[in-house]
């Protein structure tokens, strides 16, 4: 059955094929970046399929050849920040609810993480029950490069990664391939991209636990496992300043490259990101972390680095952001604490207390 547009929103194609319900993100010209209507369409489809006995498995994928999803619609969020409207906060509220919904979904949720999967794309895939990468996968939480902080449950996922790998990825925003996504717990399986059509065809007739093993193959070698020594040694430091000092002093060329990468990021975003990942490890389930991320994201709207980062990287593309403040030493502990301040009872994101933790569950 060919994809048929949802009459309410052709940016998400919703269809069923046999026992599988398919969600196709359909903004290939924008690398399937998530708009607010796309989020609400995804949530509505999950609601409809939860109690539909004809749908046994949900599959999410992206239209076009470049990837699943490059993230949220940053241009729209930046416009909201510049105008001082509530549109961005409303988008995040629904997006983070969707992230939590995916993590608790009672049916297998299969995410095809082919190509670029970044930011909000991680949020609609990496909380799923079966997360499939390919040789084309490039998975990242690149928010510090636009003066923002990993969200959509990213600090939760990265906080669970082995050693300090998650801290490294959160601060640098570095993309990883299939093997490293598997190592960091951002994905479950590697399937060659050429085998994806057959996998999707099989899901129409057979259950997930029978289909996936037919197509899984060993992933090509990654890079991060070979860098664990310097990553774990350097990123255990208490502050971003000390992390940078350790990276520069270590001697490994890759460590020096990481320090140079951090030097280009927003100093405020780096410090808030480090605090976010460390706090996430202590908060418990995903819902509590998403509530924290909502506070941080809302606070970022009023900080100049977010609008400036989007201008430099996405709008003008001059790649010359003017961060304020421009140096790590100028970002105080109090500056960081403001990002975690309560929003007030009427503005907080409050998610239902979970009765189970998806991190402790089997793949399906």
C-alpha positions in Angstrom: 0.0 0.0 0.0 1.5 3.4 -1.0 1.6 6.2 1.6 -1.6 8.2 1.7 -1.4 11.7 3.2 -3.3 12.5 6.4 -5.8 15.1 5.2 -5.1 17.2 8.2 -1.3 17.3 7.8 0.5 16.0 4.7 3.8 16.6 6.5 3.2 13.2 8.2 2.0 10.4 6.1 -0.1 7.9 8.2 -0.9 4.5 6.8 -1.3 0.9 7.8 0.2 -2.0 5.9 -0.9 -5.4 7.2 -0.3 -5.5 10.9 2.0 -2.4 10.9 1.1 1.2 11.3 3.5 3.5 9.5 4.4 7.1 10.3 6.4 8.8 7.5 7.9 12.2 8.3 7.3 14.0 5.0 9.3 17.3 4.9 12.3 16.1 2.9 13.1 19.6 1.7 13.7 20.5 5.4 15.2 17.2 6.3 11.9 16.3 7.9 12.3 18.9 10.7 9.5 18.6 13.2 6.8 21.3 13.2 4.2 21.6 15.9 1.4 20.1 13.6 3.7 17.1 12.9 4.0 16.4 16.6 0.3 16.6 17.2 -0.3 14.3 14.2 2.2 11.7 15.5 0.5 11.8 18.9 -2.9 11.4 17.4 -1.8 8.4 15.4 -0.4 6.7 18.5 -3.6 7.4 20.4 -5.7 5.9 17.6 -3.5 2.8 17.2 -3.0 2.0 20.8 -6.4 0.2 21.1 -6.7 -0.9 17.5 -6.2 -4.7 17.4 -5.4 -4.5 13.7 -2.2 -2.6 14.4 0.4 -4.6 16.2 3.6 -2.6 15.4 4.3 1.1 14.8 7.1 2.1 12.5 8.5 5.6 12.1 10.7 6.6 9.2 11.7 9.7 7.1 10.9 10.7 3.5 13.7 11.4 1.1 17.3 10.1 1.0 19.0 12.2 3.6 17.6 11.0 6.9 14.9 10.4 9.4 14.8 13.9 11.0 17.2 16.8 11.5 15.4 18.0 14.6 12.7 20.5 15.6 11.9 23.4 13.3 14.6 25.7 14.6 13.6 28.6 12.4 10.1 28.7 13.9 11.4 28.3 17.5 13.9 31.1 17.0 11.1 33.3 15.5 9.1 32.7 18.7 12.1 33.6 20.8 12.6 36.8 19.0 9.0 37.8 19.2 8.6 36.8 22.8 5.6 34.5 22.1 4.6 31.3 23.8 4.7 29.2 20.5 8.0 27.6 21.2 7.1 26.6 24.7 3.8 25.2 23.5 5.7 23.2 20.8 8.1 21.8 23.4 5.3 20.9 25.8 3.6 18.7 23.2 6.9 17.4 21.8 8.2 16.3 25.2 4.9 14.6 26.0 5.2 12.8 22.7 8.7 11.6 23.7 7.4 10.2 26.9 4.5 8.6 25.1 6.9 6.8 22.8 8.9 5.5 25.6 5.8 4.0 27.3 4.0 2.9 24.2 2.4 -0.5 24.9 3.1 -1.8 21.3 6.4 -2.3 19.6 7.6 1.1 18.2 10.2 0.6 15.5 12.4 3.6 14.6 14.3 3.5 11.3 17.3 5.7 12.2 18.7 5.8 8.7 20.7 8.9 7.6 20.6 12.1 9.7 18.9 11.7 13.1 19.5 14.8 15.2 17.8 16.7 18.1 14.1 16.2 17.8 14.8 13.3 15.5 16.4 11.5 18.4 13.4 12.3 20.5 11.0 10.5 18.1 13.3 7.5 17.6 15.7 6.7 20.4 12.9 6.3 23.0 11.4 3.6 20.9 11.4 -0.1 21.7 13.3 -1.2 18.5 15.8 1.3 17.2 17.5 0.4 13.9 20.6 2.1 12.5 22.2 1.7 9.1 25.6 2.4 7.6 24.2 5.9 6.7 23.2 6.8 10.3 24.5 10.0 11.8 23.0 10.4 15.2 23.7 13.6 17.3 22.4 16.1 19.8 24.1 19.2 18.4 22.4 21.8 20.4 25.4 23.5 22.0 26.4 24.8 18.6 23.3 26.9 18.4 23.4 28.2 22.0 20.9 25.6 23.1 20.9 22.5 25.4 20.1 18.9 24.5 16.4 18.2 25.1 13.7 15.7 24.0 15.1 13.3 26.6 18.6 13.6 25.2 20.2 14.3 28.6 18.5 11.2 29.9 19.8 9.0 27.1 23.3 10.5 27.2 23.4 10.3 30.9 22.9 6.5 30.6 25.8 6.0 28.1 28.9 4.1 29.3 31.4 6.2 31.2 31.6 9.8 30.0 30.7 9.1 26.4 27.4 10.8 26.9 29.0 13.9 28.3 31.4 14.1 25.4 28.6 13.8 22.9 26.4 16.3 24.7 29.1 19.0 24.9 30.6 18.6 21.5 27.4 17.7 19.6 29.5 15.3 17.6 27.5 12.9 15.3 28.1 9.2 15.6 27.6 6.3 13.3 25.8 3.0 13.8 28.3 1.2 16.0 28.8 4.2 18.3 25.1 4.7 18.6 24.8 1.1 19.7 27.6 1.5 22.1 26.0 4.6 23.7 22.6 3.1 24.0 21.0 5.3 21.4 20.1 2.4 19.2 19.6 -1.4 19.3 20.5 -2.9 16.0 22.3 -2.5 12.7 20.5 -3.3 9.5 22.1 -2.5 6.1 20.1 0.2 4.3 19.6 -2.1 1.3 17.7 -4.5 3.6 15.2 -1.9 5.0 12.5 -2.5 2.3 12.5 -6.2 3.1 12.4 -5.5 6.8 9.4 -3.2 6.4 7.6 -5.7 4.2 8.1 -8.4 6.8 6.6 -6.2 9.5 3.4 -6.2 7.6 2.9 -9.9 8.2 5.1 -11.0 11.1 5.8 -9.9 14.7 8.8 -7.7 15.5 10.6 -10.3 17.5 10.6 -12.6 14.5 11.4 -10.0 11.8 14.3 -8.1 13.3 16.7 -11.1 13.8 16.3 -11.9 10.1 17.8 -8.6 9.0 20.3 -7.6 11.7 24.0 -7.7 10.8 27.2 -6.7 12.6 27.7 -3.0 12.5 30.8 -1.6 10.8 33.5 -0.6 13.3 33.0 2.6 15.3 35.4 5.1 16.8 34.3 5.9 20.4 35.4 2.6 22.0 39.0 3.3 21.0 38.7 6.8 22.6 37.3 5.7 26.0 40.5 6.2 27.9 40.9 9.9 27.2 37.1 10.6 27.2 36.6 9.0 30.6 39.7 10.7 32.0 38.9 14.2 30.8 35.1 14.4 31.1 34.9 13.4 34.7 36.1 16.9 35.7 33.7 19.0 37.7 33.6 22.0 35.3 33.8 22.7 31.6 36.9 24.7 32.1 38.7 21.7 33.7 37.4 19.4 31.0 38.9 21.7 28.4 42.2 21.8 30.3 42.4 18.1 30.6 41.6 17.6 26.9 44.4 20.0 25.9 46.9 18.4 28.3 46.1 14.8 27.5 48.2 14.4 24.3 45.8 12.4 22.2 45.1 14.3 18.9 41.4 13.5 19.2 41.3 15.0 22.7 42.8 18.3 21.3 40.2 18.3 18.5 37.5 17.9 21.1 38.8 20.9 23.0 38.9 23.0 19.8 35.3 21.9 19.1 34.2 23.1 22.6 35.9 26.4 22.0 33.4 27.2 19.2 30.3 26.4 21.3 28.2 28.7 23.4 30.0 28.9 26.8 26.6 29.3 28.6 25.2 26.3 26.7 28.2 24.2 27.5 27.9 24.9 31.3 24.2 24.3 31.3 24.5 21.1 29.3 27.1 19.7 31.7 24.8 20.5 34.6 21.8 19.0 32.8 23.4 15.7 32.0 24.8 15.3 35.6 21.4 16.3 37.1 19.6 13.9 34.7 21.6 10.9 36.1 20.1 11.7 39.6 16.5 12.4 38.6 15.4 8.9 37.8 12.9 8.1 35.1 12.6 9.9 31.7 9.6 11.9 32.7 11.5 13.7 35.5 14.3 14.5 33.1 11.9 15.8 30.4 10.4 18.1 33.1 13.8 19.5 33.8 14.6 19.9 30.1 11.4 21.9 29.7 12.6 24.4 32.3 16.0 24.6 30.6 14.5 25.0 27.1 12.1 27.8 28.2 14.9 29.6 30.0 17.0 29.4 26.8 14.4 31.3 24.9 15.2 34.5 26.8 19.0 34.0 26.6 20.7 35.8 23.6 22.9 32.8 22.6 20.0 30.8 21.2 18.7 33.4 18.7 22.3 34.2 17.8 23.3 30.6 17.4 20.4 30.0 15.0 21.2 33.1 13.1 24.8 32.1 12.6 24.3 28.4 11.9 20.9 28.3 10.2 19.7 31.6 8.9 22.7 33.7 7.8 25.0 30.7 7.9 28.1 32.8 8.5 29.3 30.3 11.1 30.5 33.2 13.3 28.2 33.3 16.3 28.9 36.1 18.8 28.2 34.5 22.2 27.3 36.5 25.2 29.2 36.0 27.4 32.0 34.9 25.1 34.2 33.1 27.6 33.6 30.2 30.0 35.0 32.1 32.9 32.3 34.8 32.5 29.5 32.3 33.0 28.8 32.1 36.7 27.2 29.3 38.7 24.2 31.6 39.3 23.9 32.0 35.5 23.6 28.3 35.2 21.2 27.9 38.1 18.7 30.2 36.5 18.1 27.7 33.7 16.8 25.2 36.3 14.6 27.6 38.2 10.9 26.6 38.7 8.6 28.1 36.1 5.6 28.4 38.4 2.8 25.9 38.8 0.8 27.1 35.8 3.8 26.8 33.4 5.6 23.6 34.5 5.5 20.5 32.4 4.0 17.8 34.5 4.2 14.3 33.2 2.4 11.3 34.8 4.6 9.3 37.2 5.7 6.2 35.4 5.1 2.7 36.8 8.1 1.3 34.8 11.4 2.6 33.5 12.0 1.9 29.7 15.7 1.7 30.3 15.1 -1.5 32.3 13.0 -3.2 29.7 13.8 -5.8 27.0 13.9 -4.6 23.4 10.3 -5.7 22.6 
